[in-house]
């Protein structure tokens, strides 16, 4: 019997200078500390400015933005509070499980 990792990879678009992305990064760290199983979920972090050829294939307007496959699970909005961000990141992790 071979156990196959059925967890899906998260594609995470961000900007290094974005305060909302810093919140999302903090939420990822906190959620992984609270839920060790989340550490098994791979996150492909894509810095917008460094990979325009990748981001042009995705339809979104704001970062942080997280996808699983071709489905957008989370896209931040202006004035988003940290608690809201963390809850959205939790939903992404749960969708990836």
DSSP file (Angstrom, degrees, kcal/mol; ACC not computed):
  #  RESIDUE AA STRUCTURE BP1 BP2  ACC     N-H-->O    O-->H-N    N-H-->O    O-->H-N    TCO  KAPPA ALPHA  PHI   PSI    X-CA   Y-CA   Z-CA
    1    1 A X              0   0    0      0, 0.0     2,-0.5     0, 0.0     0, 0.0   0.000 360.0 360.0 360.0 124.1    0.0    0.0    0.0
    2    2 A X        -     0   0    0      2,-0.0     2,-0.5     0, 0.0     0, 0.0  -0.938 360.0-139.1-112.4 124.7    1.5    3.3   -1.1
    3    3 A X        -     0   0    0     -2,-0.5     2,-0.4     2,-0.0     0, 0.0  -0.710  18.6-156.0 -83.9 126.2    0.1    6.5    0.4
    4    4 A X        -     0   0    0     -2,-0.5     2,-0.8     2,-0.0     3,-0.0  -0.855  21.4-118.0-104.1 135.2   -0.2    9.2   -2.2
    5    5 A X        +     0   0    0     -2,-0.4    -2,-0.0     1,-0.2    -1,-0.0  -0.607  32.8 179.3 -72.0 109.5   -0.2   12.8   -1.3
    6    6 A X        +     0   0    0     -2,-0.8    -1,-0.2    91,-0.1     2,-0.1   0.409  39.6 119.1 -93.9   1.9   -3.6   14.0   -2.4
    7    7 A X        -     0   0    0     33,-0.1     2,-0.2    90,-0.1    90,-0.2  -0.434  61.6-129.1 -70.6 142.5   -3.1   17.6   -1.2
    8    8 A X        -     0   0    0     88,-2.8     2,-0.3    -2,-0.1    34,-0.1  -0.618  20.0-111.0 -92.3 151.0   -3.3   20.2   -4.0
    9    9 A X        -     0   0    0     -2,-0.2    60,-0.5    32,-0.1     2,-0.5  -0.588  25.0-136.7 -81.1 141.4   -0.7   22.8   -4.5
   10   10 A X  E     -aB  43  68A   0     32,-2.8    34,-3.5    -2,-0.3     2,-0.6  -0.840   7.3-151.3 -96.1 131.6   -1.6   26.5   -3.8
   11   11 A X  E     -aB  44  67A   0     56,-3.0    56,-2.8    -2,-0.5     2,-0.6  -0.932  17.2-168.3-102.7 119.7   -0.5   29.1   -6.3
   12   12 A X  E     -aB  45  66A   0     32,-2.6    34,-3.2    -2,-0.6     2,-0.4  -0.929   7.9-161.8-119.1 111.3    0.0   32.3   -4.4
   13   13 A X  E     +aB  46  65A   0     52,-3.0    52,-1.8    -2,-0.6    51,-0.6  -0.782  27.9 150.7 -92.0 133.0    0.5   35.6   -6.2
   14   14 A X  E     -a   47   0A   0     32,-2.3    34,-2.7    -2,-0.4     2,-0.4  -0.941  41.3-129.4-151.9 169.8    2.1   38.4   -4.2
   15   15 A X    >   -     0   0    0     -2,-0.3     3,-1.5    32,-0.2     6,-0.2  -0.995  20.3-136.7-124.4 135.5    4.2   41.6   -4.2
   16   16 A X  T 3  S+     0   0    0     -2,-0.4    -1,-0.1     1,-0.3    31,-0.0   0.812 106.0  48.4 -60.6 -29.3    7.1   41.9   -1.8
   17   17 A X  T 3  S+     0   0    0     -3,-0.0     2,-0.4     4,-0.0    -1,-0.3   0.460  85.8 111.4 -90.7  -0.9    6.1   45.5   -1.0
   18   18 A X    <>  -     0   0    0     -3,-1.5     4,-1.8     1,-0.1     5,-0.1  -0.612  54.3-157.1 -84.2 123.0    2.4   44.8   -0.4
   19   19 A X  H  > S+     0   0    0     -2,-0.4     4,-1.6     1,-0.2    -1,-0.1   0.829  96.6  54.8 -66.1 -30.0    1.1   45.2    3.2
   20   20 A X  H  > S+     0   0    0      2,-0.2     4,-2.1     1,-0.2    -1,-0.2   0.864 106.5  51.3 -69.5 -35.0   -1.8   42.8    2.5
   21   21 A X  H  > S+     0   0    0      2,-0.2     4,-2.8     1,-0.2    -2,-0.2   0.869 105.1  55.8 -68.5 -36.2    0.6   40.2    1.3
   22   22 A X  H  X S+     0   0    0     -4,-1.8     4,-2.3     2,-0.2    -1,-0.2   0.902 107.7  49.9 -61.1 -39.6    2.6   40.6    4.5
   23   23 A X  H  X S+     0   0    0     -4,-1.6     4,-2.6     2,-0.2    -2,-0.2   0.923 110.3  49.4 -61.7 -44.6   -0.7   39.8    6.4
   24   24 A X  H  X S+     0   0    0     -4,-2.1     4,-2.5     2,-0.2    -2,-0.2   0.901 110.2  50.7 -63.2 -40.4   -1.2   36.7    4.2
   25   25 A X  H  X S+     0   0    0     -4,-2.8     4,-2.2     2,-0.2    -1,-0.2   0.919 111.3  48.3 -62.4 -43.1    2.4   35.6    4.9
   26   26 A X  H  X S+     0   0    0     -4,-2.3     4,-2.7     1,-0.2    -2,-0.2   0.906 110.7  51.5 -62.4 -42.0    1.8   36.0    8.6
   27   27 A X  H  X S+     0   0    0     -4,-2.6     4,-3.0     2,-0.2     5,-0.3   0.899 107.5  52.6 -62.7 -41.3   -1.5   34.1    8.4
   28   28 A X  H  X S+     0   0    0     -4,-2.5     4,-2.3     2,-0.2    -1,-0.2   0.939 111.6  46.3 -59.1 -47.4    0.2   31.2    6.6
   29   29 A X  H  X S+     0   0    0     -4,-2.2     4,-1.8     2,-0.2    -2,-0.2   0.934 115.4  45.6 -61.3 -47.1    2.9   31.0    9.4
   30   30 A X  H  X S+     0   0    0     -4,-2.7     4,-2.3     1,-0.2    -2,-0.2   0.925 113.5  48.5 -63.5 -45.5    0.2   31.2   12.1
   31   31 A X  H  X S+     0   0    0     -4,-3.0     4,-2.3     1,-0.2     7,-0.2   0.869 110.6  51.1 -65.3 -36.5   -2.1   28.6   10.5
   32   32 A X  H  < S+     0   0    0     -4,-2.3     7,-0.3    -5,-0.3    -1,-0.2   0.854 110.7  49.3 -68.6 -33.2    0.8   26.2    9.9
   33   33 A X  H  < S+     0   0    0     -4,-1.8     3,-0.3    -5,-0.2    -2,-0.2   0.885 116.6  42.2 -69.9 -37.8    1.8   26.5   13.6
   34   34 A X  H  < S+     0   0    0     -4,-2.3     2,-0.4     1,-0.3    -2,-0.2   0.795 126.1  33.0 -77.7 -29.7   -1.8   25.9   14.6
   35   35 A X    ><  -     0   0    0     -4,-2.3     3,-2.5    -5,-0.2     4,-0.4  -0.794  66.4-171.4-131.4  87.2   -2.5   23.1   12.1
   36   36 A X  G >  S+     0   0    0     -2,-0.4     3,-1.7    -3,-0.3     4,-0.3   0.769  82.6  69.3 -53.7 -28.0    0.7   21.0   11.5
   37   37 A X  G >  S+     0   0    0      1,-0.3     3,-1.6     2,-0.2    -1,-0.3   0.794  87.2  67.3 -62.3 -25.5   -1.0   19.2    8.6
   38   38 A X  G X  S+     0   0    0     -3,-2.5     3,-1.6     1,-0.3    -1,-0.3   0.738  84.2  72.5 -65.8 -21.2   -0.9   22.5    6.6
   39   39 A X  G <  S+     0   0    0     -3,-1.7    -1,-0.3    -4,-0.4    -2,-0.2   0.728  89.5  60.9 -65.3 -19.3    2.9   22.2    6.5
   40   40 A X  G <  S+     0   0    0     -3,-1.6     2,-0.6    -4,-0.3    -1,-0.3   0.525  84.0  95.3 -83.8  -5.7    2.4   19.3    4.0
   41   41 A X  S <  S-     0   0    0     -3,-1.6     2,-0.3    -4,-0.2   -32,-0.1  -0.769  74.2-134.6 -92.1 123.5    0.7   21.7    1.5
   42   42 A X        -     0   0    0     -2,-0.6   -32,-2.8   -34,-0.1     2,-0.5  -0.553  15.6-160.7 -78.1 136.6    3.0   23.1   -1.1
   43   43 A X  E     -a   10   0A   0     -2,-0.3     2,-0.9   -34,-0.2   -32,-0.2  -0.977   6.8-154.9-120.2 120.0    2.7   26.8   -1.8
   44   44 A X  E     -a   11   0A   0    -34,-3.5   -32,-2.6    -2,-0.5     2,-0.5  -0.821  17.1-157.1 -92.9 102.1    4.1   28.1   -5.1
   45   45 A X  E     -a   12   0A   0     -2,-0.9     2,-0.6   -34,-0.2   -32,-0.2  -0.710   9.3-170.6 -88.2 123.7    4.8   31.8   -4.3
   46   46 A X  E     -a   13   0A   0    -34,-3.2   -32,-2.3    -2,-0.5     2,-0.6  -0.947  15.1-146.5-120.8 114.4    5.0   34.0   -7.4
   47   47 A X  E >>  -a   14   0A   0     -2,-0.6     3,-1.2   -34,-0.2     4,-1.2  -0.686  14.9-141.7 -78.9 119.7    6.2   37.5   -7.1
   48   48 A X  G >4 S+     0   0    0    -34,-2.7     3,-0.7    -2,-0.6     7,-0.2   0.872  96.9  51.1 -51.0 -47.3    4.2   39.6   -9.7
   49   49 A X  G 34 S+     0   0    0      1,-0.2     3,-0.3   -35,-0.2    -1,-0.3   0.751 112.1  47.7 -66.8 -23.5    7.0   41.8  -10.7
   50   50 A X  G <4 S+     0   0    0     -3,-1.2    -1,-0.2     1,-0.2    -2,-0.2   0.655 117.9  36.8 -92.0 -16.4    9.4   38.9  -11.4
   51   51 A X    XX  +     0   0    0     -4,-1.2     4,-2.0    -3,-0.7     3,-1.3  -0.378  55.7 150.6-137.4  59.2    7.0   36.7  -13.4
   52   52 A X  H 3> S+     0   0    0     -3,-0.3     4,-1.6     1,-0.3    -1,-0.1   0.816  76.5  62.5 -60.1 -28.6    4.7   38.7  -15.7
   53   53 A X  H 34 S+     0   0    0      1,-0.2    -1,-0.3     2,-0.2     4,-0.1   0.773 108.2  42.0 -69.5 -24.3    4.6   35.7  -18.1
   54   54 A X  H X4 S+     0   0    0     -3,-1.3     3,-1.7     2,-0.1     4,-0.2   0.897 111.5  52.2 -84.8 -46.1    2.9   33.6  -15.5
   55   55 A X  H >< S+     0   0    0     -4,-2.0     3,-1.8     1,-0.3    -2,-0.2   0.782  95.5  69.2 -66.5 -25.3    0.5   36.1  -14.1
   56   56 A X  T 3< S+     0   0    0     -4,-1.6    -1,-0.3     1,-0.3    -2,-0.1   0.704  93.7  59.9 -66.1 -15.6   -0.9   37.0  -17.5
   57   57 A X  T <  S+     0   0    0     -3,-1.7     2,-0.3    -4,-0.1    -1,-0.3   0.524  98.4  70.9 -86.7  -6.2   -2.5   33.5  -17.6
   58   58 A X  S <  S-     0   0    0     -3,-1.8     2,-0.8    -4,-0.2    12,-0.0  -0.872  75.6-135.8-115.9 145.9   -4.5   34.2  -14.4
   59   59 A X        +     0   0    0     -2,-0.3     2,-0.3     2,-0.0    13,-0.1  -0.834  53.7 115.1-104.4  99.5   -7.5   36.5  -14.0
   60   60 A X        -     0   0    0     -2,-0.8     3,-0.1    -5,-0.2    -2,-0.1  -0.976  44.7-157.9-156.2 165.3   -7.3   38.6  -10.9
   61   61 A X  S    S+     0   0    0     -2,-0.3     2,-0.3     1,-0.2    -1,-0.1   0.598  71.8  41.9-121.7 -19.8   -6.9   42.3   -9.9
   62   62 A X  S    S-     0   0    0      2,-0.1     2,-0.3    14,-0.1    14,-0.2  -0.935  75.3-101.3-134.7 153.6   -5.5   42.3   -6.4
   63   63 A X  S    S+     0   0    0     -2,-0.3   -43,-0.2    12,-0.1     2,-0.2  -0.889  90.0  55.0-116.7 154.4   -2.8   40.5   -4.3
   64   64 A X  S    S+     0   0    0    -51,-0.6    12,-2.5    -2,-0.3     2,-0.4   0.519  75.5 164.5 -66.6 148.5   -2.5   38.5   -2.3
   65   65 A X  E     -BC  13  75A   0    -52,-1.8   -52,-3.0    10,-0.2     2,-0.4  -0.991  17.4-164.1-139.8 129.1   -4.4   36.1   -4.5
   66   66 A X  E     -BC  12  74A   0      8,-2.9     7,-2.5    -2,-0.4     8,-1.9  -0.950   7.0-177.6-124.2 134.8   -4.4   32.3   -4.1
   67   67 A X  E     -BC  11  72A   0    -56,-2.8   -56,-3.0    -2,-0.4     2,-0.5  -0.887  20.2-155.4-124.5 152.0   -5.4   29.7   -6.6
   68   68 A X  E >  S-BC  10  71A   0      3,-2.4     3,-1.8    -2,-0.3     2,-0.3  -0.967  77.9 -43.2-124.3 114.2   -5.7   25.9   -6.6
   69   69 A X  T 3  S-     0   0    0    -60,-0.5   -58,-0.1    -2,-0.5    -2,-0.0  -0.507 124.2 -25.7  62.5-128.3   -5.4   24.7  -10.1
   70   70 A X  T 3  S+     0   0    0     -2,-0.3     2,-0.5    -3,-0.1    -1,-0.2   0.158 117.4 100.7-102.4  19.4   -7.5   27.1  -12.3
   71   71 A X  E <   -C   68   0A   0     -3,-1.8    -3,-2.4     0, 0.0     2,-0.5  -0.913  66.7-140.5-110.4 123.0   -9.8   28.0   -9.4
   72   72 A X  E     +C   67   0A   0     -2,-0.5    -5,-0.2    -5,-0.2     3,-0.1  -0.692  25.6 171.4 -79.1 123.1   -9.3   31.3   -7.6
   73   73 A X  E     +     0   0A   0     -7,-2.5     2,-0.4    -2,-0.5    -6,-0.2   0.775  63.5  18.6-100.4 -36.3  -10.0   30.7   -3.9
   74   74 A X  E     +C   66   0A   0     -8,-1.9    -8,-2.9    17,-0.0     2,-0.4  -0.990  52.2 171.0-145.3 130.5   -8.9   34.0   -2.4
   75   75 A X  E     -C   65   0A   0     -2,-0.4   -10,-0.2   -10,-0.2   -12,-0.1  -0.969  31.9-128.6-136.6 122.8   -8.3   37.5   -3.6
   76   76 A X        -     0   0    0    -12,-2.5     2,-0.3    -2,-0.4   -15,-0.1  -0.144  20.2-152.3 -65.2 162.2   -7.7   40.3   -1.2
   77   77 A X    >   -     0   0    0    -15,-0.0     3,-1.5   -57,-0.0    -1,-0.0  -0.923  32.1 -76.5-132.9 162.1   -9.7   43.6   -1.2
   78   78 A X  T 3  S+     0   0    0     -2,-0.3    -1,-0.0     1,-0.3   -16,-0.0  -0.246 114.5  13.1 -58.1 139.8   -8.9   47.1   -0.1
   79   79 A X  T 3  S+     0   0    0      1,-0.2    -1,-0.3    -3,-0.0     2,-0.1   0.654  85.0 167.6  68.0  18.9   -9.0   47.8    3.6
   80   80 A X    <   -     0   0    0     -3,-1.5    -1,-0.2     1,-0.1     2,-0.1  -0.434  30.3-131.5 -65.4 133.7   -9.1   44.1    4.4
   81   81 A X     >  -     0   0    0     -2,-0.1     4,-2.1     1,-0.1     3,-0.2  -0.484  17.9-113.7 -83.9 156.8   -8.5   43.4    8.1
   82   82 A X  H  > S+     0   0    0      1,-0.2     4,-2.9     2,-0.2     5,-0.2   0.900 114.6  54.8 -59.2 -43.3   -6.0   40.8    9.3
   83   83 A X  H  > S+     0   0    0      1,-0.2     4,-1.9     2,-0.2    -1,-0.2   0.879 109.1  48.3 -59.6 -38.0   -8.6   38.5   10.8
   84   84 A X  H  > S+     0   0    0     -3,-0.2     4,-2.1     2,-0.2    -1,-0.2   0.913 111.2  50.4 -67.3 -43.2  -10.5   38.4    7.5
   85   85 A X  H  X S+     0   0    0     -4,-2.1     4,-2.6     1,-0.2    -2,-0.2   0.934 109.9  50.1 -58.8 -48.0   -7.3   37.6    5.6
   86   86 A X  H  X S+     0   0    0     -4,-2.9     4,-2.3     1,-0.2    -1,-0.2   0.894 109.4  51.1 -61.8 -40.1   -6.4   34.8    8.0
   87   87 A X  H  X S+     0   0    0     -4,-1.9     4,-1.9    -5,-0.2    -1,-0.2   0.893 110.7  49.0 -64.6 -39.1   -9.9   33.3    7.6
   88   88 A X  H  X S+     0   0    0     -4,-2.1     4,-1.8     2,-0.2    -2,-0.2   0.906 110.4  50.1 -66.3 -41.1   -9.5   33.4    3.8
   89   89 A X  H  X S+     0   0    0     -4,-2.6     4,-2.4     1,-0.2    -2,-0.2   0.892 107.7  54.7 -64.5 -38.1   -6.1   31.8    3.9
   90   90 A X  H  X S+     0   0    0     -4,-2.3     4,-2.7     1,-0.2    -1,-0.2   0.913 106.2  52.0 -58.9 -42.6   -7.6   29.1    6.2
   91   91 A X  H  X S+     0   0    0     -4,-1.9     4,-2.3     1,-0.2    -1,-0.2   0.878 108.1  51.6 -62.2 -37.2  -10.2   28.4    3.5
   92   92 A X  H  X S+     0   0    0     -4,-1.8     4,-1.7     2,-0.2    -2,-0.2   0.941 110.5  47.6 -64.7 -46.5   -7.5   28.0    0.9
   93   93 A X  H  X S+     0   0    0     -4,-2.4     4,-1.2     1,-0.2    -2,-0.2   0.923 112.4  49.9 -59.1 -44.3   -5.6   25.5    3.1
   94   94 A X  H  < S+     0   0    0     -4,-2.7     3,-0.4     1,-0.2    -1,-0.2   0.889 109.8  50.7 -63.5 -38.6   -8.8   23.6    3.7
   95   95 A X  H  < S+     0   0    0     -4,-2.3    -1,-0.2     1,-0.2    -2,-0.2   0.808 109.8  51.6 -67.8 -28.7   -9.6   23.5   -0.1
   96   96 A X  H  <        0   0    0     -4,-1.7   -88,-2.8     1,-0.2    -1,-0.2   0.701 360.0 360.0 -81.4 -19.2   -6.1   22.2   -0.7
   97   97 A X     <        0   0    0     -4,-1.2    -1,-0.2    -3,-0.4    -2,-0.1   0.499 360.0 360.0 -65.5 360.0   -6.4   19.4    1.8
